[in-house]
Amino acid sequence: MPIATMVGWAGDVLAELAMVIGGIVVLLYALAAGPRRQVGAAWLALATTGVALALTIPALGEPGRLTFAGTYAHDAAAAVARVIVLLATGVTVAFSVPWFRRDPRHGEYYTLLLFGALGAMLLAGAAALTELVVAMLMSSATGFVLAAYHRKSSAAAEAAIKYYLVGALANAAMLMGVAILYGLAGVTTLDRLAAGLPDSASPAASVAVALVMVGLMFKLGAVPVHVWVPDVAQGAPAPIAGFLTAVPKVGAFVFLARLVLVLPPSALGWEVMVAVGAAATMTLGNLACLWQDDVRRLLGWSAVSQTGYGLMAVAALGRSDLAMAALLYFLAAYVPANLAAFGVVVTLRGRTALTDYPGLANEHPTAAASLALSFLSFIGVPPLSGFVAKLLLFVVAIQAGLAWLAVIAAANTVISIFYYVRVLAPVYFAAAAGRMRTLGAGAALATAASAAVLVVTGVIAQPLVAAFAAATPGR
Amino acid sequence: MLTAAIFIPILAAALLALLPRSRGLGASPRALAVAATIVAVVPLVLVAAAWLRFDGASGFQQVETVPWIPTLGISYRVGVDGLSLPLAAMTALVFTVAVAYPVDLRGRPVPYYALILFLEGASVGVFLALDLFLFFVFWDVSLVAMYFLIGAWGHGDAQRSALKFFLYTFAGSLPLLLAILGVYLATDPHTFDMAEIIRQQPLAGGGVYAALVFAGFFAGFAIKTPIVPFHTWLPPAHVDAPGPASAILAGVLLKMGTYGFVRILMSMVPGVWAELSLPLAVLAVVSIVYGALVALAQTNLKRLIAYTSVNHMGYVILGLAVAGAAAPGQEAARALALTGATVEMVAHGLITGGLFLVSGSVLARGGTYDLDSYGGLLGRARSLTWITALLAFASLGLPGLAGFVAEVQIFVGALAVYPALAAVALLGIVITAGLFLRMLGRLFLGALPDRWREFPDLGRREAGLLGVLGALVLLIGVVPGWLLGTIDAFAGPFVGRP
């Protein structure tokens, strides 16, 4: 391999390299610094995401191509996913600083966070099954540890064990699927996978694709491997709960889109799989939310149902020109809404019982407004970005001949009003039982900023929609 | 101009939301009320100015447009025609009166005025929007604002009523959204521009697709209007909302449904509407008679008025069913019915809006809506009596008042196209007359119970504001020409009258 080629390839993954280096620097710093200086690791992590973001921005305008011998995509979808992941990671760092302030030994937490984000970034760029495995394991392994970071909390331990067991199962299934696909096609890169697969419907290929999808569905929190989501949302440290229910999804959605785009149309039944999975995921997530008295658990189930909406775009891929743009816009709308909701929980020091929230609007109007904007965006109320996202999802579903899925999504949206309002009504209409103590201003500021993004990208949607539509031609 | 009418109240609401609660304007409810009223008048003045510049031609005028999401064919586009002008003007007037009307603010004046001004901008926007996407945005945000107004300042089981309102109307707005997307995807190139869609008539071919789009629009508008059997959200929401919010709900928000029927459903899927106009007319007559009968059985003042809304919306739908019917040679009758239905929208907004404000004042003084606990108030509260009587007579269709102008045109049109149904619907008028007379008797005549010896009359502010509504009801009743002429500029070409 000529050195010049290697250097050229490295130039395509500068942001990823920055994350690796930053993660190692943070780890070394955490080992060297005393308990009082651990917070410095947060600043280093923030700087790392900033550098990686700066290195990603130029890639946004470049034409798409494959790099690393066809195993890694350097295109708009990957760049957009990286931007979303990095911004979300920065917000998570802002949530984590006050949350872990009392923890004397938490510097390495930020290394795990950076590597977790890197896993999602690699997943978004992966264009080969081998890259998929690396990215999935990187994202999963860090996720398990992050979920259990409160070593003495039994809720965190339970969540992490569940996360780990489901994850191990799903990852094993995925590995098996990857092995079968390689055996059938003789290649691992996606661009040549389609040509290598048998033309007609082959049971082995169908099973292999289904097994790989199980791994991705686990990352997405989709039915039937969704059971970890509510537990992690409830038990993991609150900043991490927001991170794990949003960031890995970004990578998994983009890879899933890449995968289904190269599969032979309809021969393997993946369209039915994804569409039925979408319907089941949104419906189950919604129904489970209905009588939830724990806000974090509710957010977890709502994250499941939101995945179901996002899968509509995947199901429409190849049959609607806007499907990829709809998926990316959905992610750009979903992630900040999820972060804002968990940010309110963080700001309120992890208060999670529904009975802890009455009167929030009087005590902390900004936190209440952030929660309201986040929930209204989840519902899809204009002019928030959640509305534009739902509009795009409905459009592509109808265009792809999946109008029934759009109708199910609309029915689910009506159901979702009930439980979101069940939280919001006491926040606005009831009196507070006592003083509500909050964490530092940093978390509140990051929460408000996430909520503000929902308004800005909703009202001024054109730049994003146009960029996403232009960057993904013919998809 | 029109844009300012929409966004000045919304900007003012945003400024209010940022206002410190404990100092300055935020600490003085009186000053806040004056400031909010001044802002609320702005759209009224601007829409009135637009009306003065209106030249009576058909088609959209004074259009203001900016590309919004051109990739998806979405523009910010507002404008007026003979249909939207009267409704936008009525909206701005009802809001001005409602904002200025005294109400128990529960110690939270700033969010109250912020929400109500925001709702004013959104409501005016619904009637002026000429882009389906924009229309839907205003439509949906008005739901959210009204939800908070009912939930936070309502009484009784306010939160439950607010939730029911929100769930029902949002359940209607999603089929509406899907139908909008159905129309959008049928256009070529894809566009949300109403004028362009009406020109293209992408669903003229009929078939299952057009029927599904029709069903989606119908669900959305029928729930909002409401038409029986989609009306069950209406009584609790009206009863538990604070007086001004009920006035807005009945006066303005219900009209969004009937306006949507004309502006969108009848304009964009006219074929299906014509095919179904007989069943629609039957449904309208059911609403008329059912609403009147249920109202007759009420002992709660506000519930009674709420059910008369169901009855009155039935007249509107009857007029619209006639206007969209495939009745060759009956263009004049159909135009008459359409004009009548539109006048009914305006008249109902003024009259029922006024009646709900009255019921708010009655509650503030007597603490109950129970008609049986009142009586003989004529001697104690003269201006309350006269203004209520005027509005009640207008509502039951007394000649010389606005309701009569509307109903007579609807019935003349209906008699030409569906004579049997029109005859049944007349029954509704009779029952409504009876129930309003009985309501007036129970409130104002008979012996004055001892506990109401000190019942205070309307204050100057209340009497003045209700007087404005009453005067306009009288004006439309006596000299309706200016209003009918404007509406006819839309109605004539709409039905293709030669």
Chai-1 contact restraints between the chains, C-beta under 6 A:
chainA,res_idxA,chainB,res_idxB,connection_type,confidence,min_distance_angstrom,max_distance_angstrom,comment,restraint_id
A,V381,B,D140,contact,1.0,0.0,6.0,A-B,restraint_1
A,V381,B,V144,contact,1.0,0.0,6.0,A-B,restraint_2
A,P382,B,V137,contact,1.0,0.0,6.0,A-B,restraint_3
A,P382,B,D140,contact,1.0,0.0,6.0,A-B,restraint_4
A,P383,B,V137,contact,1.0,0.0,6.0,A-B,restraint_5
A,F394,B,L181,contact,1.0,0.0,6.0,A-B,restraint_6
A,V395,B,L181,contact,1.0,0.0,6.0,A-B,restraint_7
A,I398,B,L181,contact,1.0,0.0,6.0,A-B,restraint_8
A,I398,B,L185,contact,1.0,0.0,6.0,A-B,restraint_9
A,A410,B,L174,contact,1.0,0.0,6.0,A-B,restraint_10
A,A410,B,L178,contact,1.0,0.0,6.0,A-B,restraint_11
A,T413,B,L174,contact,1.0,0.0,6.0,A-B,restraint_12
A,V414,B,F170,contact,1.0,0.0,6.0,A-B,restraint_13
A,V414,B,A171,contact,1.0,0.0,6.0,A-B,restraint_14
A,I417,B,L167,contact,1.0,0.0,6.0,A-B,restraint_15
A,I417,B,F170,contact,1.0,0.0,6.0,A-B,restraint_16
A,V421,B,L163,contact,1.0,0.0,6.0,A-B,restraint_17
A,A425,B,Q159,contact,1.0,0.0,6.0,A-B,restraint_18
A,F429,B,G151,contact,1.0,0.0,6.0,A-B,restraint_19
A,F429,B,A152,contact,1.0,0.0,6.0,A-B,restraint_20
A,F429,B,Q159,contact,1.0,0.0,6.0,A-B,restraint_21
A,A461,B,I69,contact,1.0,0.0,6.0,A-B,restraint_22
A,Q462,B,I69,contact,1.0,0.0,6.0,A-B,restraint_23
A,V465,B,I69,contact,1.0,0.0,6.0,A-B,restraint_24
A,V465,B,T71,contact,1.0,0.0,6.0,A-B,restraint_25
A,A466,B,T71,contact,1.0,0.0,6.0,A-B,restraint_26
A,A469,B,T71,contact,1.0,0.0,6.0,A-B,restraint_27
